[in-house]
Amino acid sequence: MTRILPILVLALLFSCQESENPKNCGVANPIEDLPWLKEGIKSTIELNLVDYFYLVQGTYNGATVFTFLNCCPFCRFVPQILDCEGNVITNASINDVTNQKVIWRPATSVCN
């Protein structure tokens, strides 16, 4: 569980440039084109629990957002909703995010 915190910290430290298109964060491929998101995925891969994590993209208040979710049966985890710059959106829950779609999942994932 203590290994999850560094992922979230890394996600907050990295930022992308100003978005031209708020729907897609101004990039064609967020996984490759948003450095903070790419680093968050890299950090997640390095965890022993990587098979339980995946990345969801959705919409919150008309803007694109991201969150790392998991299906880990023994983890206590509160997902954080992140904007295009990797900033945590406070007072938002995953239930507030619409149009959710999985945009990254490890090949060895046990999550459906």
Secondary structure, DSSP 8 states (H G I E B T S, - for coil): -TTHHHHHHHHHH------S-TTTTT-S-HHHH-HHHHHHHHHHHTSTTGGGEEEEEEEETTEEEEEEEE--TT-------B-TTS-B-TT--GGG-EEEEEEE--TT----
